[in-house]
Amino acid sequence: MYLHLGQSTVIDDKSIVAMFDIDAVTVSKRTRDYLSAAQKNGEVINVCTELPRSFIVCDDGGRQLVYISQLSTKTLSKRRYHII
């Protein structure tokens, strides 16, 4: 199954390692350091035009990619498990 993250970006939900609420986890220095390192390594993909609300860590064949989304983790979770 696939998950739409916003701005025409769709990922395979099997590649998702974790989804995080930006407001809740960026208070931690470890999280800020992780995101900063991912940005420097070119592993961050920004798929939002508005205020970011979540980031999604995915395994892309041994390489981690971090998607920044304007959708909340709650909305993404609902989309992930919604069967059409």
Secondary structure, DSSP 8 states (H G I E B T S, - for coil): -EEEEETTEEEEGGGEEEEEEHHHHTTSHHHHHHHHHHHHTT-EEE--SS---EEEEEEETTEEEEEEESS-HHHHHHHHH---
